[in-house]
Amino acid sequence: MASHAPTPGAPARPVNVLLLAVAGAATVANIYFPQPLLAAVARGLDVSERTAGLIASAAQIGYALGILLLVPLADSARLRRLTSVLLALTSAALLVAAAAPDIVTLTLATLALSTTTVLPQILTPVAAVLAGPGRQGRVVGLIGLGLTLGSTLSRTVSGAVADASGNWRAAYVVAAVATGALLLVLPRRLPERLGSRGHTSYARLLAGLPRLLAVHRELRISALLGACVFAAFSVFWSVLAFHLAAPPLGYGPAAAGLFGVLTLPAALLSATAGPLADRYGASAVSAGGLACAGLGLAVAGLAPYSPAALVAGANLLVVGVSSCQVAGQARIFAIGRAVAARVNTVFMLATFGGGALGSLAGSWLYAAHGWQAALLAAGVCVAAGLVVTVAARPAAPSCVRDVTREAGGIRPRIPQGES
């Protein structure tokens, strides 16, 4: 099948990668910045910590819904128009959340804004297509670095804003302004379309998702691994604010947000996952990432009241989970550019579905049994991911030269009828 070239007149590759990384960081922040605010939200709206934890779960569920319903459009729709609509809707929903009078309104607003803030998962396949074969791992790694920085620093910014203003609502206003500002820059700098054709119906785009999962073993592996590692990640971050606020630590939301700054070394280190996936293959990078994540959870669990141990554990977890995600995307984008957005849809749907379950399980386990029980559940998820990675090794070596190894260690395989 002939590949579709990017739309003529698209920005130069380096400009695209930098801009997409920054835009991805700014928009993915909308999913994570509420996490350090959960204890403050519980006090401000007079609800239990368990109830406030529904906000983190709603963010993950909404993001999964948006990935399912909106990201496939990038294979067919006009990217500039789609981007503008999503940014406008997200900004509006953030303002509704800022003014929410009760936990129900806030949860529904969170569900809505996280559904429409799926731009990072549209920008990633766009960057991979613009990069071309042989550089996809490296470019996905750079975009992944932007997403990691956005998810980690957003916690710092939201915690600091809440402490400075004395109100958790101010963080939502800041997020709305930042998201709205992208409307002035991002759409005009994108190619008109991801490919050269745009006539595939929306119903056909969605109907083809199960077939992609059934046909591509590589996609099944990446999806299952993504669900496992992100469940562990979400357990940790959804209960960290509660753990830090409880005695004997007794820290406020700014302390939980400060973990974003303190995990910057891990975020920067995760950028190496892309080049490593190009060189050694996705499975090797995934195995290393899982080892880091498991070690981080063990450190945080063995010294639960040591700030230094918690910071070290968070760093190991961030670099481990980020490496697994970059490796998984490098693997699936080698399947073919004609289905780039849709395979990313399946992968990220599984990933954030696991994240939603992790957030919900973490909040309930922490309320019932404390920090150690939550981290034990996260460790089980990491162990499951390691089993998937080991089982993913090919049963027999191929005698055919793999010309796409640099893009993640698999050969592209596009099912008949998918374009």
C-alpha positions as CSV (number, residue, x, y, z in Angstrom):
1,M,0.0,0.0,0.0
2,A,1.3,3.4,-0.9
3,S,2.0,5.7,2.0
4,H,0.5,9.1,2.0
5,A,2.8,12.1,2.2
6,P,2.2,14.9,4.6
7,T,0.2,17.8,3.2
8,P,2.3,20.0,1.1
9,G,3.3,23.2,2.8
10,A,3.4,21.7,6.3
11,P,5.9,23.3,8.6
12,A,9.5,22.1,8.6
13,R,10.1,19.0,10.7
14,P,12.1,20.6,13.6
15,V,9.5,23.4,14.0
16,N,6.7,20.8,14.1
17,V,8.4,18.6,16.7
18,L,9.1,21.5,19.0
19,L,5.7,23.0,18.7
20,L,3.8,19.7,19.1
21,A,5.9,18.8,22.2
22,V,5.0,22.2,23.8
23,A,1.3,22.0,22.8
24,G,1.2,18.4,24.1
25,A,2.7,19.4,27.4
26,A,0.2,22.2,27.9
27,T,-2.9,20.1,27.0
28,V,-2.0,16.9,28.8
29,A,-1.5,19.0,32.0
30,N,-5.3,19.3,32.1
31,I,-5.5,15.6,33.1
32,Y,-3.0,15.8,35.9
33,F,-3.0,19.2,37.6
34,P,-6.1,18.4,39.8
35,Q,-4.3,15.5,41.6
36,P,-2.4,17.6,44.2
37,L,-5.7,19.5,44.8
38,L,-7.8,16.5,45.8
39,A,-7.3,17.1,49.6
40,A,-8.1,20.8,49.2
41,V,-11.2,20.0,47.0
42,A,-12.4,17.6,49.7
43,R,-12.2,20.3,52.4
44,G,-13.6,23.0,50.2
45,L,-16.6,21.1,49.0
46,D,-17.1,19.3,52.3
47,V,-16.8,15.8,51.0
48,S,-14.7,12.7,51.9
49,E,-11.3,12.0,50.4
50,R,-12.8,8.9,48.8
51,T,-15.4,11.0,47.1
52,A,-12.9,13.6,46.0
53,G,-10.9,10.8,44.4
54,L,-13.7,10.4,41.9
55,I,-12.3,13.5,40.2
56,A,-9.0,11.7,39.3
57,S,-11.0,8.7,38.0
58,A,-13.3,11.0,36.0
59,A,-10.3,12.6,34.3
60,Q,-8.9,9.2,33.2
61,I,-12.3,7.9,32.1
62,G,-13.0,11.1,30.1
63,Y,-9.6,10.9,28.5
64,A,-10.2,7.3,27.5
65,L,-13.6,8.3,26.0
66,G,-12.0,11.2,24.1
67,I,-9.3,8.9,22.7
68,L,-12.0,6.4,21.5
69,L,-14.4,8.9,20.0
70,L,-12.2,11.8,18.8
71,V,-8.6,10.7,18.1
72,P,-9.6,8.4,15.1
73,L,-10.9,11.5,13.4
74,A,-7.2,12.6,12.9
75,D,-6.8,9.9,10.2
76,S,-9.5,11.6,8.1
77,A,-10.6,15.1,9.4
78,R,-9.0,18.5,8.8
79,L,-6.5,18.8,11.6
80,R,-6.7,22.5,11.9
81,R,-10.4,22.6,12.4
82,L,-10.4,19.6,14.7
83,T,-7.7,21.2,16.8
84,S,-9.5,24.5,17.1
85,V,-12.8,22.9,18.2
86,L,-11.1,20.7,20.8
87,L,-9.2,23.6,22.4
88,A,-12.3,25.8,22.6
89,L,-14.4,23.1,24.2
90,T,-11.6,22.2,26.7
91,S,-11.2,25.9,27.8
92,A,-14.9,26.3,28.3
93,A,-15.1,23.1,30.4
94,L,-12.2,24.2,32.6
95,L,-14.1,27.4,33.4
96,V,-17.2,25.5,34.4
97,A,-15.0,23.4,36.7
98,A,-13.5,26.5,38.2
99,A,-17.0,27.7,39.1
100,A,-18.4,24.3,40.2
101,P,-20.6,24.7,43.3
102,D,-20.5,21.0,44.3
103,I,-18.6,17.7,43.7
104,V,-21.1,16.5,41.1
105,T,-20.7,19.5,38.9
106,L,-16.9,19.4,39.3
107,T,-16.8,15.7,38.4
108,L,-19.0,16.1,35.3
109,A,-16.9,19.1,34.2
110,T,-13.8,17.1,34.7
111,L,-15.2,14.3,32.6
112,A,-16.1,16.8,29.8
113,L,-12.8,18.6,29.8
114,S,-10.7,15.4,29.9
115,T,-12.8,14.1,26.9
116,T,-11.9,17.0,24.7
117,T,-8.3,17.5,25.9
118,V,-7.0,14.5,23.8
119,L,-4.9,16.7,21.5
120,P,-1.7,15.1,22.8
121,Q,-2.8,11.8,21.3
122,I,-3.5,13.5,18.0
123,L,-0.2,15.3,17.9
124,T,1.9,12.2,18.6
125,P,1.0,10.3,15.4
126,V,1.2,13.6,13.4
127,A,4.8,14.0,14.6
128,A,5.6,10.3,13.8
129,V,4.2,10.7,10.2
130,L,6.2,14.0,9.7
131,A,9.4,12.3,10.9
132,G,9.1,9.3,8.5
133,P,10.6,5.8,8.9
134,G,13.8,5.4,10.9
135,R,13.2,8.4,13.2
136,Q,9.9,7.6,14.7
137,G,11.2,6.3,18.0
138,R,13.4,9.4,18.4
139,V,10.5,11.8,17.6
140,V,8.0,10.0,19.7
141,G,10.5,10.2,22.5
142,L,10.7,14.0,22.2
143,I,6.9,14.3,22.1
144,G,6.8,11.9,25.1
145,L,9.3,14.2,26.9
146,G,6.9,17.1,26.4
147,L,4.0,15.0,27.7
148,T,6.0,13.9,30.7
149,L,7.0,17.4,31.5
150,G,3.5,18.6,31.2
151,S,2.1,15.9,33.4
152,T,4.7,16.4,36.1
153,L,5.1,20.2,36.1
154,S,1.3,20.7,36.0
155,R,1.1,19.2,39.5
156,T,3.7,21.7,40.7
157,V,2.0,24.7,39.1
158,S,-1.5,23.8,40.3
159,G,-0.2,23.2,43.9
160,A,1.6,26.5,43.9
161,V,-1.3,28.4,42.5
162,A,-3.7,26.8,45.0
163,D,-1.4,27.7,47.9
164,A,-0.7,31.3,46.7
165,S,-4.4,32.1,46.0
166,G,-5.8,30.1,49.0
167,N,-8.3,28.5,46.6
168,W,-8.1,25.4,44.4
169,R,-10.4,27.0,41.8
170,A,-7.6,29.4,40.7
171,A,-5.7,26.4,39.2
172,Y,-8.6,25.7,36.9
173,V,-8.7,29.3,35.7
174,V,-5.0,29.2,34.9
175,A,-5.4,26.0,33.0
176,A,-8.3,27.5,31.0
177,V,-6.1,30.5,30.0
178,A,-3.2,28.3,29.0
179,T,-5.4,26.1,26.9
180,G,-7.2,29.0,25.2
181,A,-3.9,30.6,24.3
182,L,-3.0,27.6,22.1
183,L,-5.9,28.6,19.8
184,L,-3.8,31.6,18.7
185,V,-0.8,29.5,17.6
186,L,-1.3,25.7,17.1
187,P,-4.0,25.2,14.4
188,R,-2.3,27.3,11.8
189,R,1.0,25.5,12.2
190,L,-0.4,22.0,11.6
191,P,-0.7,20.3,8.2
192,E,-4.2,20.4,6.8
193,R,-4.5,16.6,7.1
194,L,-2.5,13.7,8.5
195,G,-2.7,11.9,5.1
196,S,-3.7,12.9,1.6
197,R,-7.2,11.4,1.8
198,G,-10.0,12.4,4.0
199,H,-13.2,10.7,2.9
200,T,-13.4,7.8,5.3
201,S,-16.6,8.0,7.3
202,Y,-16.6,8.4,11.0
203,A,-18.5,5.2,11.5
204,R,-16.0,3.3,9.5
205,L,-13.1,4.7,11.5
206,L,-14.6,3.5,14.7
207,A,-15.8,0.2,13.3
208,G,-12.2,-0.6,12.2
209,L,-10.7,-0.3,15.6
210,P,-11.4,-3.9,16.8
211,R,-10.0,-5.2,13.5
212,L,-6.8,-3.4,14.0
213,L,-6.5,-4.9,17.5
214,A,-7.3,-8.4,16.2
215,V,-4.9,-8.3,13.3
216,H,-1.8,-6.7,14.9
217,R,-0.1,-8.7,17.6
218,E,2.2,-5.8,18.2
219,L,-0.8,-3.6,19.0
220,R,-2.2,-6.1,21.4
221,I,1.1,-6.4,23.3
222,S,1.5,-2.6,23.5
223,A,-2.1,-2.0,24.6
224,L,-1.9,-4.6,27.4
225,L,1.4,-3.4,28.6
226,G,0.3,0.2,28.6
227,A,-2.8,-0.6,30.7
228,C,-0.6,-2.4,33.3
229,V,2.1,0.3,33.7
230,F,-0.3,3.3,33.7
231,A,-2.6,1.6,36.3
232,A,0.5,1.5,38.6
233,F,1.3,5.1,37.8
234,S,-2.2,6.3,38.5
235,V,-2.4,4.4,41.8
236,F,0.7,6.2,43.0
237,W,-0.2,9.8,42.0
238,S,-3.9,9.6,42.9
239,V,-3.0,8.7,46.6
240,L,0.2,10.8,47.0
241,A,-1.6,14.0,47.9
242,F,-3.6,12.2,50.6
243,H,-0.5,10.5,51.9
244,L,1.4,13.7,52.1
245,A,-1.4,15.6,53.8
246,A,-1.9,12.9,56.5
247,P,0.1,12.7,59.7
248,P,2.9,12.5,60.4
249,L,3.9,14.3,57.2
250,G,1.0,16.9,57.2
251,Y,2.0,18.7,53.9
252,G,-0.3,20.9,51.9
253,P,-1.2,20.8,48.1
254,A,2.0,22.7,47.2
255,A,4.1,19.9,48.6
256,A,2.3,17.3,46.4
257,G,2.8,19.6,43.5
258,L,6.5,20.1,44.3
259,F,7.0,16.4,43.3
260,G,6.5,17.6,39.7
261,V,9.7,19.7,39.9
262,L,11.5,17.0,41.9
263,T,10.8,14.4,39.2
264,L,12.2,16.6,36.4
265,P,15.4,14.5,36.2
266,A,13.3,11.4,35.4
267,A,11.3,13.4,32.9
268,L,14.4,14.5,31.1
269,L,15.9,11.0,31.2
270,S,12.8,9.5,29.6
271,A,13.7,11.3,26.4
272,T,16.4,8.6,25.8
273,A,13.7,5.9,25.5
274,G,13.0,6.8,21.9
275,P,16.6,6.5,20.5
276,L,17.0,3.3,22.6
277,A,13.9,1.8,21.1
278,D,15.2,2.7,17.6
279,R,18.4,0.9,18.4
280,Y,17.6,-2.0,20.7
281,G,13.9,-2.6,20.1
282,A,10.7,-1.8,22.1
283,S,10.7,-4.9,24.2
284,A,14.2,-4.2,25.7
285,V,13.2,-0.7,26.6
286,S,9.9,-1.8,28.1
287,A,11.7,-4.4,30.3
288,G,14.1,-1.7,31.6
289,G,11.2,0.7,32.2
290,L,9.2,-1.9,34.2
291,A,12.3,-2.6,36.3
292,C,12.6,1.1,37.1
293,A,8.9,1.4,38.0
294,G,9.0,-1.6,40.2
295,L,12.0,-0.4,42.1
296,G,10.4,3.0,42.5
297,L,7.3,1.6,44.1
298,A,9.4,-0.6,46.4
299,V,11.4,2.4,47.6
300,A,8.3,4.5,48.3
301,G,6.7,1.5,50.1
302,L,9.6,0.6,52.3
303,A,10.2,4.2,53.5
304,P,6.7,5.8,53.4
305,Y,7.5,8.8,55.7
306,S,10.9,9.7,54.2
307,P,10.5,12.6,51.8
308,A,13.8,11.6,50.1
309,A,12.6,8.1,49.6
310,L,9.3,9.3,48.2
311,V,11.1,11.6,45.7
312,A,13.4,8.8,44.6
313,G,10.5,6.4,44.2
314,A,8.6,9.0,42.2
315,N,11.6,9.6,39.9
316,L,12.1,5.9,39.2
317,L,8.3,5.5,38.5
318,V,8.2,8.4,36.1
319,V,11.2,7.3,34.0
320,G,9.9,3.7,34.0
321,V,6.4,4.4,32.9
322,S,7.4,7.1,30.4
323,S,10.0,4.6,28.8
324,C,7.3,1.9,28.5
325,Q,4.9,4.3,26.8
326,V,7.4,5.6,24.3
327,A,8.5,2.1,23.5
328,G,4.9,1.0,23.0
329,Q,4.2,3.9,20.6
330,A,7.4,3.4,18.7
331,R,6.2,-0.2,18.2
332,I,2.7,0.6,17.0
333,F,3.6,3.5,14.7
334,A,5.6,1.1,12.5
335,I,2.4,-0.6,11.5
336,G,1.7,2.1,8.9
337,R,1.0,5.8,8.6
338,A,-2.5,5.3,7.1
339,V,-3.8,4.0,10.4
340,A,-1.4,6.0,12.7
341,A,-4.1,7.8,14.7
342,R,-6.3,4.7,15.0
343,V,-3.6,2.4,16.4
344,N,-2.7,5.2,18.8
345,T,-6.4,5.3,19.7
346,V,-6.4,1.6,20.6
347,F,-3.1,1.9,22.5
348,M,-4.0,5.0,24.5
349,L,-7.6,3.7,25.2
350,A,-6.1,0.7,26.9
351,T,-3.5,2.8,28.7
352,F,-5.9,5.3,30.1
353,G,-8.5,2.7,30.8
354,G,-5.9,1.1,33.0
355,G,-5.2,4.5,34.5
356,A,-8.8,5.1,35.4
357,L,-9.0,1.7,37.2
358,G,-5.8,2.5,38.9
359,S,-7.0,5.9,40.2
360,L,-10.2,4.4,41.5
361,A,-8.5,1.4,43.1
362,G,-5.8,3.6,44.6
363,S,-8.3,5.9,46.3
364,W,-10.4,3.1,47.7
365,L,-7.4,1.0,48.9
366,Y,-5.8,4.0,50.5
367,A,-9.1,5.0,52.3
368,A,-9.5,1.4,53.5
369,H,-6.0,0.1,54.1
370,G,-3.5,3.0,53.7
371,W,-0.4,3.8,51.6
372,Q,1.2,0.3,51.7
373,A,-1.9,-1.4,50.3
374,A,-2.2,1.1,47.4
375,L,1.5,0.6,46.5
376,L,1.1,-3.2,46.6
377,A,-1.7,-3.0,44.1
378,A,0.6,-0.8,41.9
379,G,3.4,-3.4,42.2
380,V,1.0,-6.1,41.0
381,C,0.3,-4.1,37.9
382,V,4.0,-3.7,37.2
383,A,4.6,-7.4,37.6
384,A,1.7,-8.1,35.1
385,G,3.4,-5.8,32.7
386,L,6.7,-7.6,33.0
387,V,4.9,-10.9,32.3
388,V,3.4,-9.4,29.1
389,T,6.9,-8.1,28.0
390,V,8.5,-11.5,28.5
391,A,5.7,-13.3,26.7
392,A,5.9,-10.8,23.8
393,R,9.2,-12.2,22.5
394,P,8.8,-13.8,19.1
395,A,8.3,-17.5,19.1
396,A,10.8,-18.0,16.2
397,P,13.2,-15.6,14.5
398,S,12.3,-14.4,11.0
399,C,14.7,-15.1,8.1
400,V,13.5,-11.9,6.4
401,R,15.4,-8.7,7.1
402,D,13.4,-6.3,9.2
403,V,13.7,-3.0,7.4
404,T,11.7,-1.2,10.1
405,R,13.6,-2.2,13.2
406,E,14.7,1.4,13.8
407,A,11.0,2.3,14.1
408,G,10.4,-0.1,17.0
409,G,11.3,-3.6,16.1
410,I,8.3,-4.8,14.0
411,R,7.4,-5.0,10.4
412,P,4.4,-2.9,9.2
413,R,1.3,-4.9,8.5
414,I,-1.8,-3.1,7.4
415,P,-5.0,-5.2,7.2
416,Q,-6.8,-5.3,3.9
417,G,-9.4,-2.6,3.6
418,E,-7.8,-0.3,6.2
419,S,-6.6,3.1,4.9
